Amino acid sequence: MSLTSQVVASCLIIPALIAGIFAWATGWFARRVRSKNSDGSDPARPNDAKASNGLETAGGIIAEIGWCMAMMAAMGMRQWVGSETGLVETIVGVESWQRTIWPMMLFGIVLSIGAATQPDRGASRYALAGLTAALAAFMTLPSGENWSDQLPLHRSWSGLMVASCLANAWALESLVRQRGDRWCLLVLLAGFATPAMLTALNYAAPAEWVLASIAATVGATGVIAWQASRGAPSAAWMVVFPGCVVIASMTMTARFYTYEDYPRWVYSIALFLPAMIRFIDLPIQSRSWRLRVPVAALVAIGLMLACANELILSEPTENW
């Protein structure tokens, strides 16, 4: 298999297929629960609280774990296959950014459970999620003698990563609560854009992983849209939670693996774009999606173009 074919398979096809299959399984599970509900109530409706909570909890965890497995498969094919390191070292990750996958999965599980069983107790479950985000920051930050000159940046960037994970997760969950469950994954996809540009300019391996996250999210989005057209309930939107960790960790990785001094506003957009979109959506959240989606799209496109202009278009052509 050629290098190009391997990249396409590991970063695009396989992540999309795995995430799509698990998103389909989430919808299948939802239909099974609905069909077995003997009293005739609809588990997808908010007033059927017990059934709905159980459905969303199980379905969200299925989708979240499937999305993380898609990301693990992408990393395995490009970073672990053929590695001469031992099993333990391979699982832990030779480079710090590879270790992100483990706290990322834990962060997603914590919020996937809480989103259904404790929707009105956001402070307590986001506090627990904050601990897992701090663990993700600790594991993502590069350390060792080779990074001693970067140690002064660790404190501020650890805080930024935790803030990014929590702010974007809250923003996307809030969007779902306000009738945005069918397009919240599009906001997540927009959030991947600037980290993808930053990593692509500096380090190919994390850039490929961001590309895999985009493919996995596209796969889940396609299945959710298809299920929605058939009237099937789905909790697959909860893949946004681990996606928020990818946004934060890959932005941090791009910062530490470059000698370029990019403007702070670029990193701000990279870290908090989903939260920014949600902030713009707040005044119009009671309006139809026909207004909200175009407004969100215009904001996202404008911010992404600003970053692209700064990172790519303003560079001399001989640097491309």
Kinemage of the C-alpha trace (Angstrom):
@kinemage 1
@onewidth
@group {chain A} dominant
@subgroup {mainchain}
@vectorlist {calphas} color= white
{ca met a 1} P 0.000 0.000 0.000
{ca ser a 2} L 1.388 3.407 -0.974
{ca leu a 3} L 1.827 6.177 1.576
{ca thr a 4} L -1.050 8.166 0.085
{ca ser a 5} L -3.383 5.173 0.180
{ca gln a 6} L -2.407 4.450 3.775
{ca val a 7} L -3.104 8.037 4.817
{ca val a 8} L -6.480 8.050 3.062
{ca ala a 9} L -7.457 4.727 4.630
{ca ser a 10} L -6.243 5.475 8.162
{ca cys a 11} L -7.241 9.145 8.353
{ca leu a 12} L -10.435 9.220 6.304
{ca ile a 13} L -12.124 5.939 5.400
{ca ile a 14} L -11.637 3.823 8.525
{ca pro a 15} L -12.467 6.547 11.112
{ca ala a 16} L -15.591 7.528 9.170
{ca leu a 17} L -16.735 3.903 8.931
{ca ile a 18} L -16.150 3.076 12.600
{ca ala a 19} L -17.808 6.243 13.907
{ca gly a 20} L -20.687 5.816 11.455
{ca ile a 21} L -21.291 2.214 12.513
{ca phe a 22} L -21.424 3.145 16.190
{ca ala a 23} L -23.702 6.096 15.453
{ca trp a 24} L -26.003 3.693 13.599
{ca ala a 25} L -25.886 1.327 16.598
{ca thr a 26} L -26.986 4.210 18.817
{ca gly a 27} L -30.044 4.793 16.641
{ca trp a 28} L -30.767 1.068 16.475
{ca phe a 29} L -30.619 0.888 20.266
{ca ala a 30} L -32.998 3.833 20.531
{ca arg a 31} L -35.517 2.155 18.235
{ca arg a 32} L -35.302 -1.084 20.231
{ca val a 33} L -35.979 0.736 23.483
{ca arg a 34} L -38.903 2.550 21.905
{ca ser a 35} L -40.428 -0.625 20.455
{ca lys a 36} L -40.151 -2.479 23.788
{ca asn a 37} L -41.804 0.261 25.808
{ca ser a 38} L -44.925 -1.591 26.887
{ca asp a 39} L -46.918 1.334 28.274
{ca gly a 40} L -46.995 3.123 24.928
{ca ser a 41} L -45.006 6.157 26.035
{ca asp a 42} L -42.223 7.575 23.917
{ca pro a 43} L -38.743 7.343 25.486
{ca ala a 44} L -37.542 10.109 23.203
{ca arg a 45} L -39.877 12.644 24.811
{ca pro a 46} L -38.657 14.654 27.786
{ca asn a 47} L -41.706 13.809 29.919
{ca asp a 48} L -40.782 10.124 29.852
{ca ala a 49} L -37.848 10.958 32.078
{ca lys a 50} L -36.733 7.538 33.263
{ca ala a 51} L -36.820 5.877 29.854
{ca ser a 52} L -35.334 8.897 28.140
{ca asn a 53} L -32.450 9.113 30.609
{ca gly a 54} L -31.629 5.454 30.188
{ca leu a 55} L -31.808 5.767 26.410
{ca glu a 56} L -29.574 8.819 26.226
{ca thr a 57} L -27.063 7.436 28.720
{ca ala a 58} L -26.550 4.137 26.922
{ca gly a 59} L -26.807 5.654 23.456
{ca gly a 60} L -24.441 8.500 24.237
{ca ile a 61} L -21.815 6.158 25.656
{ca ile a 62} L -22.103 3.858 22.624
{ca ala a 63} L -21.578 6.755 20.241
{ca glu a 64} L -18.792 8.350 22.299
{ca ile a 65} L -16.806 5.137 22.672
{ca gly a 66} L -17.255 4.382 18.979
{ca trp a 67} L -15.920 7.817 18.033
{ca cys a 68} L -12.916 7.323 20.327
{ca met a 69} L -12.302 3.867 18.849
{ca ala a 70} L -12.288 5.448 15.403
{ca met a 71} L -9.630 7.866 16.608
{ca met a 72} L -7.663 5.052 18.215
{ca ala a 73} L -7.760 3.073 14.974
{ca ala a 74} L -6.474 6.085 13.050
{ca met a 75} L -3.613 6.585 15.487
{ca gly a 76} L -2.830 2.878 15.541
{ca met a 77} L -2.523 2.591 11.795
{ca arg a 78} L -0.278 5.632 11.437
{ca gln a 79} L 1.693 5.685 14.701
{ca trp a 80} L 1.685 2.240 16.299
{ca val a 81} L 1.714 -0.307 13.469
{ca gly a 82} L 5.277 -1.402 12.878
{ca ser a 83} L 6.501 0.352 16.016
{ca glu a 84} L 9.536 -1.283 17.595
{ca thr a 85} L 8.624 -0.093 21.080
{ca gly a 86} L 7.183 -2.363 23.736
{ca leu a 87} L 3.460 -2.824 24.326
{ca val a 88} L 3.295 -0.684 27.473
{ca glu a 89} L 5.246 2.164 25.898
{ca thr a 90} L 3.124 1.970 22.776
{ca ile a 91} L -0.118 2.186 24.767
{ca val a 92} L 1.156 5.084 26.872
{ca gly a 93} L 2.367 6.843 23.748
{ca val a 94} L 5.889 7.678 22.675
{ca glu a 95} L 4.981 11.341 22.248
{ca ser a 96} L 2.888 13.345 24.644
{ca trp a 97} L 0.132 14.241 22.164
{ca gln a 98} L -0.574 10.532 21.576
{ca arg a 99} L -1.465 10.028 25.243
{ca thr a 100} L -4.403 12.417 24.864
{ca ile a 101} L -6.629 9.611 23.667
{ca trp a 102} L -7.039 8.077 27.128
{ca pro a 103} L -8.242 11.139 29.113
{ca met a 104} L -10.206 12.151 26.002
{ca met a 105} L -12.253 8.977 26.254
{ca leu a 106} L -12.725 9.442 30.001
{ca phe a 107} L -13.831 13.066 29.524
{ca gly a 108} L -16.418 11.931 26.987
{ca ile a 109} L -17.780 9.162 29.199
{ca val a 110} L -18.135 11.486 32.209
{ca leu a 111} L -20.164 14.024 30.266
{ca ser a 112} L -22.093 11.430 28.234
{ca ile a 113} L -23.447 9.924 31.446
{ca gly a 114} L -24.115 13.241 33.102
{ca ala a 115} L -25.833 14.771 30.080
{ca ala a 116} L -28.699 12.320 30.474
{ca thr a 117} L -28.863 11.491 34.174
{ca gln a 118} L -28.021 14.914 35.631
{ca pro a 119} L -29.065 17.542 33.067
{ca asp a 120} L -29.883 20.029 35.821
{ca arg a 121} L -26.709 19.439 37.841
{ca gly a 122} L -24.208 20.854 35.390
{ca ala a 123} L -21.885 22.309 38.021
{ca ser a 124} L -21.098 18.986 39.674
{ca arg a 125} L -20.587 16.950 36.521
{ca tyr a 126} L -18.574 19.679 34.810
{ca ala a 127} L -16.395 19.852 37.917
{ca leu a 128} L -15.649 16.155 37.477
{ca ala a 129} L -15.105 16.694 33.762
{ca gly a 130} L -12.717 19.505 34.674
{ca leu a 131} L -10.542 17.010 36.536
{ca thr a 132} L -10.343 14.778 33.474
{ca ala a 133} L -9.591 17.814 31.308
{ca ala a 134} L -6.750 18.712 33.685
{ca leu a 135} L -5.452 15.160 33.321
{ca ala a 136} L -5.620 15.551 29.544
{ca ala a 137} L -3.646 18.791 29.769
{ca phe a 138} L -1.025 17.173 32.002
{ca met a 139} L -0.598 14.247 29.604
{ca thr a 140} L -0.586 16.395 26.455
{ca leu a 141} L 2.037 18.895 27.603
{ca pro a 142} L 5.479 17.826 26.342
{ca ser a 143} L 8.018 17.347 29.109
{ca gly a 144} L 11.605 16.269 29.598
{ca glu a 145} L 14.997 17.830 29.129
{ca asn a 146} L 14.333 18.715 25.501
{ca trp a 147} L 11.380 20.853 26.557
{ca ser a 148} L 12.905 22.616 29.547
{ca asp a 149} L 12.807 25.994 27.787
{ca gln a 150} L 9.042 25.604 27.333
{ca leu a 151} L 8.229 24.859 30.966
{ca pro a 152} L 7.229 28.476 31.784
{ca leu a 153} L 4.364 28.100 29.297
{ca his a 154} L 2.930 24.983 30.937
{ca arg a 155} L 0.876 26.726 33.601
{ca ser a 156} L -0.939 29.114 31.268
{ca trp a 157} L -1.499 26.536 28.538
{ca ser a 158} L -2.753 23.931 31.000
{ca gly a 159} L -5.402 26.413 32.114
{ca leu a 160} L -6.273 27.286 28.539
{ca met a 161} L -6.731 23.644 27.597
{ca val a 162} L -9.008 22.950 30.555
{ca ala a 163} L -11.013 26.102 29.821
{ca ser a 164} L -11.296 25.160 26.141
{ca cys a 165} L -12.535 21.628 26.867
{ca leu a 166} L -15.156 22.794 29.359
{ca ala a 167} L -16.322 25.903 27.489
{ca asn a 168} L -16.763 24.117 24.164
{ca ala a 169} L -18.414 21.076 25.751
{ca trp a 170} L -20.862 23.291 27.639
{ca ala a 171} L -21.536 25.379 24.527
{ca leu a 172} L -22.308 22.363 22.340
{ca glu a 173} L -24.430 20.674 24.995
{ca ser a 174} L -26.292 23.939 25.524
{ca leu a 175} L -26.847 24.128 21.779
{ca val a 176} L -28.396 20.666 21.838
{ca arg a 177} L -30.705 21.664 24.699
{ca gln a 178} L -31.909 24.555 22.539
{ca arg a 179} L -32.979 22.444 19.561
{ca gly a 180} L -29.538 22.320 17.974
{ca asp a 181} L -28.955 18.571 18.162
{ca arg a 182} L -29.162 18.149 14.372
{ca trp a 183} L -26.456 20.674 13.578
{ca cys a 184} L -24.195 20.761 16.654
{ca leu a 185} L -21.761 18.374 14.942
{ca leu a 186} L -21.363 20.920 12.147
{ca val a 187} L -20.207 23.410 14.784
{ca leu a 188} L -17.746 20.811 16.061
{ca leu a 189} L -16.434 20.340 12.520
{ca ala a 190} L -15.884 24.085 12.260
{ca gly a 191} L -13.975 23.895 15.527
{ca phe a 192} L -11.499 21.438 14.008
{ca ala a 193} L -10.559 23.800 11.167
{ca thr a 194} L -8.042 26.085 12.863
{ca pro a 195} L -6.298 23.295 14.854
{ca ala a 196} L -5.999 21.440 11.535
{ca met a 197} L -4.301 24.448 9.945
{ca leu a 198} L -1.978 24.986 12.908
{ca thr a 199} L -0.856 21.366 13.088
{ca ala a 200} L -0.509 21.022 9.317
{ca leu a 201} L 1.925 23.937 9.278
{ca asn a 202} L 4.149 22.393 11.924
{ca tyr a 203} L 3.822 18.639 12.478
{ca ala a 204} L 2.256 16.103 10.125
{ca ala a 205} L 1.304 13.371 12.612
{ca pro a 206} L -1.047 15.468 14.796
{ca ala a 207} L -2.432 17.037 11.611
{ca glu a 208} L -3.369 13.568 10.373
{ca trp a 209} L -5.097 12.896 13.692
{ca val a 210} L -7.155 16.080 13.383
{ca leu a 211} L -8.041 14.961 9.857
{ca ala a 212} L -9.174 11.629 11.305
{ca ser a 213} L -11.362 13.441 13.845
{ca ile a 214} L -12.975 15.365 11.002
{ca ala a 215} L -13.624 12.137 9.090
{ca ala a 216} L -15.058 10.394 12.168
{ca thr a 217} L -17.369 13.344 12.843
{ca val a 218} L -18.501 13.456 9.219
{ca gly a 219} L -19.298 9.738 9.401
{ca ala a 220} L -21.360 10.209 12.568
{ca thr a 221} L -23.059 13.309 11.148
{ca gly a 222} L -24.130 11.495 7.993
{ca val a 223} L -25.676 8.643 9.965
{ca ile a 224} L -27.447 11.016 12.365
{ca ala a 225} L -28.912 12.971 9.448
{ca trp a 226} L -30.108 9.756 7.808
{ca gln a 227} L -31.679 8.515 11.042
{ca ala a 228} L -33.326 11.884 11.671
{ca ser a 229} L -34.926 11.741 8.222
{ca arg a 230} L -36.517 8.443 9.284
{ca gly a 231} L -37.734 9.860 12.595
{ca ala a 232} L -35.302 7.786 14.677
{ca pro a 233} L -34.079 9.249 17.993
{ca ser a 234} L -30.334 9.296 18.543
{ca ala a 235} L -27.936 10.352 21.267
{ca ala a 236} L -24.948 10.219 18.913
{ca trp a 237} L -24.512 13.984 19.243
{ca met a 238} L -22.533 13.247 22.424
{ca val a 239} L -19.420 12.598 20.338
{ca val a 240} L -18.925 16.363 20.688
{ca phe a 241} L -17.447 15.761 24.152
{ca pro a 242} L -14.274 13.897 23.117
{ca gly a 243} L -14.133 16.143 20.064
{ca cys a 244} L -13.652 19.144 22.347
{ca val a 245} L -10.555 17.496 23.833
{ca val a 246} L -9.118 16.998 20.340
{ca ile a 247} L -9.605 20.707 19.577
{ca ala a 248} L -7.818 21.788 22.759
{ca ser a 249} L -5.033 19.202 22.757
{ca met a 250} L -4.110 19.609 19.107
{ca thr a 251} L -4.040 23.404 19.428
{ca met a 252} L -1.719 22.993 22.405
{ca thr a 253} L 0.440 20.530 20.470
{ca ala a 254} L 0.675 22.937 17.546
{ca arg a 255} L 1.795 25.681 19.934
{ca phe a 256} L 4.602 23.625 21.437
{ca tyr a 257} L 5.827 22.093 18.179
{ca thr a 258} L 6.505 25.356 16.379
{ca tyr a 259} L 9.002 28.182 16.493
{ca glu a 260} L 6.543 30.544 14.797
{ca asp a 261} L 4.983 33.312 16.850
{ca tyr a 262} L 1.356 33.317 15.743
{ca pro a 263} L -1.028 36.003 17.060
{ca arg a 264} L -2.911 35.258 20.239
{ca trp a 265} L -6.258 35.796 18.538
{ca val a 266} L -5.521 32.856 16.219
{ca tyr a 267} L -5.014 30.559 19.197
{ca ser a 268} L -8.139 31.999 20.833
{ca ile a 269} L -10.228 31.070 17.799
{ca ala a 270} L -8.574 27.649 17.609
{ca leu a 271} L -9.365 26.947 21.263
{ca phe a 272} L -12.836 28.468 21.600
{ca leu a 273} L -14.565 28.623 18.189
{ca pro a 274} L -17.560 26.403 19.175
{ca ala a 275} L -18.101 28.514 22.305
{ca met a 276} L -17.897 31.686 20.207
{ca ile a 277} L -20.541 30.380 17.824
{ca arg a 278} L -22.810 29.457 20.719
{ca phe a 279} L -22.352 32.936 22.231
{ca ile a 280} L -23.507 34.513 18.950
{ca asp a 281} L -26.434 32.066 18.838
{ca leu a 282} L -27.712 32.919 22.329
{ca pro a 283} L -29.779 36.012 21.366
{ca ile a 284} L -31.532 34.104 18.554
{ca gln a 285} L -31.827 30.646 20.141
{ca ser a 286} L -35.622 30.887 20.268
{ca arg a 287} L -35.799 31.500 16.517
{ca ser a 288} L -36.068 28.941 13.724
{ca trp a 289} L -33.053 26.936 12.611
{ca arg a 290} L -33.478 28.643 9.227
{ca leu a 291} L -32.026 31.758 10.836
{ca arg a 292} L -29.738 30.189 13.431
{ca val a 293} L -27.835 27.853 11.099
{ca pro a 294} L -26.935 30.521 8.493
{ca val a 295} L -25.838 32.920 11.242
{ca ala a 296} L -23.656 30.220 12.822
{ca ala a 297} L -22.244 29.329 9.410
{ca leu a 298} L -21.368 32.949 8.605
{ca val a 299} L -19.636 33.401 11.963
{ca ala a 300} L -17.698 30.153 11.571
{ca ile a 301} L -16.662 30.879 7.990
{ca gly a 302} L -15.597 34.408 8.878
{ca leu a 303} L -13.418 33.249 11.784
{ca met a 304} L -11.910 30.385 9.793
{ca leu a 305} L -11.094 32.661 6.855
{ca ala a 306} L -9.426 35.141 9.194
{ca cys a 307} L -7.224 32.367 10.552
{ca ala a 308} L -6.493 30.997 7.083
{ca asn a 309} L -5.488 34.451 5.907
{ca glu a 310} L -3.108 34.872 8.853
{ca leu a 311} L -1.639 31.372 8.797
{ca ile a 312} L -1.517 30.542 5.087
{ca leu a 313} L -2.432 33.311 2.668
{ca ser a 314} L -0.216 35.955 4.264
{ca glu a 315} L 2.844 33.705 4.054
{ca pro a 316} L 5.268 34.256 1.151
{ca thr a 317} L 4.693 31.704 -1.601
{ca glu a 318} L 8.245 30.376 -1.237
{ca asn a 319} L 7.313 29.215 2.291
{ca trp a 320} L 4.398 27.052 1.088
